[in-house]
Amino acid sequence: MNPDTKHNEGRPDPDKLLALVTSDGGEDARGRLKIFFGASAGVGKTFAMLSEARRLHKDGRDVEIGIVEHHGRPETLALIEGLPVLPCKVIDHRGVQVTEFDLDAALARRPSLILVDEYAHTNAPGSRHPKRWQDVEELLDNGIDVFTTLNVQHLESLNDVVAKLTGVWVKETVPDTVFDAADEIALIDIPPDELLQRLAAGKVYVADGAHQRAADNFFKKANLGRLREIALRRAAERVDAQNDQLNAAHGQSEVATGDKILVLVGADSLSSRLIRHTKRMADRSRAPWFALYLQTDRHETLSPKARLRVEHNLRLAEKLGGRVVRLNAGAAAATILDYAGRNGFTRLVLGHSRQPWWRRATGQQGLSQKLIAQAAGLEITTLNADAVADPTVEREPPRWSALVARPRDHLMAVLAVAVCTLMGLPFRHLIDPDSFIMLYMTGVVIVAARFGIGPAVLASVLSVATFNWFYIEPYYSFTFDNISYAVTFAVMLATSLIVGSLTARLSLHVRLARQGETETRLLYDLSRHLSAARGVEAMATVAARCLEPAFDVEVRLWSGGRQVTGPAEDDPRELGVLHWVMHNHQIAGRHTDTLPSASGLYLPLTAEAADLGVLSLTPRDRVRQFTSAEQLVFETVASLIAGAFQRARQGADAEASRVESENEKLRNVLLASLSHDLKTPLTVMGGAVSSLLKMRKKLPREAVDELTALWGQLTRLQKFVSNLLRMAAITSGQLKLNFEPYLIQEIAGAAIQRIEAQKGARQIRTVTAGQLPMVTIDGALIEQVLINLLENAIAHTTADGIITLNFETDADRVRVRISDDGPGLKPGTEDQVFDKFHTDNDLKSDRGNSGTGLGLAICKGIVEAHGGLIYAKNNPTGGASFIFTLPVANTIGRSA
Amino acid sequence: MKILIIEDEGDIRRYLRATLTAQDYAVLEAATAKEGVQNLTLNQPDLVLLDLGLPDQDGQDFIRAVREWSQVPIIVLSAREQEADKIEALESGADDYLTKPFAPRELLARIKVALRHAARDAGPRMEIFERNGLRLDLSARRVWLDGEDVHLTPIEYRLLTALIQHPGKVLTHAQLLNAVWGRRSTEQNHYLRIHTQHLREKLKDDPLSPRFILTEPGIGYRFAD
């Protein structure tokens, strides 16, 4: 044994434990589901659910009753009393008012916990989901906890067992997977005697009318005992499964039996029983199970309905937790055994049907017999086909109705025989009658090729009859003189039947192959055109052009929040489906599980987990159903389109970011060269003037005055250029903030030092209210804000003015106020001072920075880029205040 | 004292030359990075004034190349007000920077500081540092403020010694983090900020009117010279 594995045994696996904890409610996003589970109606599930809800409601939980069937019983009504109840939705279904659980209202209301009775309920047509358990899934997905109730006979895998026991079939079932995925199962159990007493006392709701007899049958003591046993066992199995998970997480090996079960599935009604049986077997031995469908030659000849049934059966297997395998095979038994042997299956489940007499007579074995004869080391379970008829599976209509169903084809067969006869008639005296057999044969082959097996058989029989009537002497009678013609007729009939059926099958194959080829060609064309198209619109148009003629549908595509192709859709019902698909990224609409009454089929376009839009297909012929094969093609088409959209989007993103970075580079270069070209001469001029001023003792007085004025203007120009460049950087959106945590006083200290030379005799006072938290800012830019505001204050105060800086905290912001004791702002201009190039001409000295009006606009740009606010106002005691706020750094605590 | 000016604008060179010769500095001139390197090797200047926008080589690359073989003080002249440029230049090895347009007075002050650093670096290792009422005994690892003992944590002490090694010189955040916490610890700007505040408190240094530690917003800190 590998020492590593030995070491690991018995040690908790942290990943599995974590997964368990997460599935245990650590997950915030999904709500928790609790099912009150009982053996039959009347055990008190609703009562228990309401009692618990009341308790939670009293503890302050936000509980809402979504829907509870009280059937007018006073005990139930008393429990509902005082709990908030969500109003039901009234649906008008063919003139009948049906009340249903209002899913949208529940999602809008978003209670913490909602009570939804009768988990297995089937919603009225026109609801969003056909089944209530799907409503519950959506509630859970939206983070709402749900309480619900369920009877054992509504569990998919137990449905047939209960039906066999009680003789009552229920169509309303809940998949076992959702039952097993529930966070909590509360088994509500009372002894059968007590239940019967309650029933007698009228405390159990029993539907009236036709169901009364069924109910009488249902509530027999023996039945109730059996049902109770089934419910207890099912609940116990679930507890076992949970224990296994826990054990596995704690490193204790699962108590697996090492079984692996394979069930053979076909188009027959037995298959659904086989699947349910296998599911129960698998649960008991905790074995993985697979459903196998063999795609033999016969698959090609199956009617579309039978194929759909195969798909239904396979879907049922998936719903019950099995895995689906499809194999293409010629020899069934050998393929199955080979597959089972290679994949380590230990058990095989299959149906057994009595062989027709002619097969038994010729000693031919059925598949089950062959398997039993050949399987070595495989446990084989067979179920007899004739045990119980499942009324939920529609029976195949008898063959003859197929004949009636296509009268035209059979008429054509008769016509073909008539034509053959007429063609031969002029020559019947010249040529040996046997030669005409070939003429009829040709007719049969043509009929078989064009119209299939039924008309071919008809043509064969008619051919023999008309051959006898018209060509064999005596003419115009079915008698014949030469007795050897009896053999001729027999051989002719046999040959034409064989040739006819072979031809019919061959042409069917050809047709199917062509159909497959059409599909492949369609997909190929679509992907070729999509890859040639540029941009989402072009791709959408291409897709619509490919799909519309091929399936005779209207194609609509939505992407990026708008419709990109197809006729505009304004039917609110259809838009509702569209909205749901966009939100839930699942297929919906026509013939699906969600909003099946819509006229279009809506497929989400997703690629690499990105949501790219929705494809809708509406058949032009409103009654046409999409086959499951077509649905498969649509899903492939949707993924092709999604892939193309993804490429388009990435292409557009790349292009946009390339253009953006080019632009940014250009702007940077422009700003840099502008800085250089403007500042270099200013530096030189400033240097020259200051050199000259150093020699002022040697210069005439007028020259010194001029130079001093020039120096002043130069300084002003320098400041203006600096501000202009800064403003350009801010307004071009190129301001890259270099965020760092700072104490605002540090920045203010640096700013005060920077304007030291300008302030002259003015006093700068600072007031700090308490301890200030750090702010996350671009230090250099905020320093610029403070410098600009201080310069502004200096410009508007007298030489002995007082400028005060106030720092304080206000909730999650730090507020800085710079007040001066100057003349203040002209009333009504408080907001305008931050406009670009705003100067207050009424005041002696302007409120802009050195007359350019850019300083305050720069402050505004910088503060707003930090997510802060800046505003100005006059002080009640005179002078102006400029105030700005900055968001506090959230990760750092308060600091002195 | 010889100062090398590497600047492609002739007018700026002339202005710098006029300012510097008035203060009795000997001036060498180069218009390109290539000429600059030749001048550096041949004439061994005491200080370099470097324009970042040279025609033949990026100024930052020039600093890094020179730093491989020379410790000559470099003061960067730049027209751009981008803090990132200044930080890069300082971390490449420049000693200081000036943003155009600058006043002659400011230029001369920076030159003086840089030359003094160079002289001190060349001299014997400093044992006692004393300035503005702050006194450090670097061998005994003790600190006094206005004659009173100051107790610093090891981190605060390292931070202070890093700053006083070069009074007046800007140290970038990364350089300080590197000096205090060692290499590869450049992502904790707020630790630096917090320890700086603590150090300031112990040195009774008000950030609003600092006496010792000056903030260079967006760049780093500098010890008051």
Boltz contact constraints between the chains, C-beta under 6 A:
constraints:
  - contact:
      token1: [A, 672]
      token2: [B, 80]
      max_distance: 6.0
  - contact:
      token1: [A, 675]
      token2: [B, 79]
      max_distance: 6.0
  - contact:
      token1: [A, 675]
      token2: [B, 80]
      max_distance: 6.0
  - contact:
      token1: [A, 676]
      token2: [B, 53]
      max_distance: 6.0
  - contact:
      token1: [A, 676]
      token2: [B, 79]
      max_distance: 6.0
  - contact:
      token1: [A, 679]
      token2: [B, 79]
      max_distance: 6.0
  - contact:
      token1: [A, 679]
      token2: [B, 100]
      max_distance: 6.0
  - contact:
      token1: [A, 679]
      token2: [B, 101]
      max_distance: 6.0
  - contact:
      token1: [A, 680]
      token2: [B, 9]
      max_distance: 6.0
  - contact:
      token1: [A, 682]
      token2: [B, 101]
      max_distance: 6.0
  - contact:
      token1: [A, 683]
      token2: [B, 100]
      max_distance: 6.0
  - contact:
      token1: [A, 683]
      token2: [B, 101]
      max_distance: 6.0
  - contact:
      token1: [A, 684]
      token2: [B, 11]
      max_distance: 6.0
  - contact:
      token1: [A, 684]
      token2: [B, 12]
      max_distance: 6.0
  - contact:
      token1: [A, 684]
      token2: [B, 15]
      max_distance: 6.0
  - contact:
      token1: [A, 686]
      token2: [B, 101]
      max_distance: 6.0
  - contact:
      token1: [A, 687]
      token2: [B, 15]
      max_distance: 6.0
  - contact:
      token1: [A, 690]
      token2: [B, 104]
      max_distance: 6.0
  - contact:
      token1: [A, 691]
      token2: [B, 18]
      max_distance: 6.0
  - contact:
      token1: [A, 718]
      token2: [B, 101]
      max_distance: 6.0
  - contact:
      token1: [A, 740]
      token2: [B, 189]
      max_distance: 6.0
  - contact:
      token1: [A, 741]
      token2: [B, 190]
      max_distance: 6.0
  - contact:
      token1: [A, 741]
      token2: [B, 193]
      max_distance: 6.0
  - contact:
      token1: [A, 745]
      token2: [B, 207]
      max_distance: 6.0
  - contact:
      token1: [A, 745]
      token2: [B, 208]
      max_distance: 6.0
  - contact:
      token1: [A, 746]
      token2: [B, 207]
      max_distance: 6.0
  - contact:
      token1: [A, 746]
      token2: [B, 215]
      max_distance: 6.0
  - contact:
      token1: [A, 747]
      token2: [B, 217]
      max_distance: 6.0
  - contact:
      token1: [A, 748]
      token2: [B, 208]
      max_distance: 6.0
  - contact:
      token1: [A, 749]
      token2: [B, 207]
      max_distance: 6.0
  - contact:
      token1: [A, 749]
      token2: [B, 208]
      max_distance: 6.0
  - contact:
      token1: [A, 749]
      token2: [B, 210]
      max_distance: 6.0
  - contact:
      token1: [A, 750]
      token2: [B, 215]
      max_distance: 6.0
  - contact:
      token1: [A, 750]
      token2: [B, 217]
      max_distance: 6.0
  - contact:
      token1: [A, 766]
      token2: [B, 208]
      max_distance: 6.0
  - contact:
      token1: [A, 779]
      token2: [B, 217]
      max_distance: 6.0
  - contact:
      token1: [A, 779]
      token2: [B, 218]
      max_distance: 6.0
  - contact:
      token1: [A, 780]
      token2: [B, 83]
      max_distance: 6.0
  - contact:
      token1: [A, 780]
      token2: [B, 217]
      max_distance: 6.0
  - contact:
      token1: [A, 780]
      token2: [B, 218]
      max_distance: 6.0
  - contact:
      token1: [A, 783]
      token2: [B, 217]
      max_distance: 6.0
  - contact:
      token1: [A, 892]
      token2: [B, 190]
      max_distance: 6.0
  - contact:
      token1: [A, 895]
      token2: [B, 194]
      max_distance: 6.0
  - contact:
      token1: [A, 895]
      token2: [B, 197]
      max_distance: 6.0
  - contact:
      token1: [A, 896]
      token2: [B, 197]
      max_distance: 6.0
  - contact:
      token1: [A, 896]
      token2: [B, 201]
      max_distance: 6.0
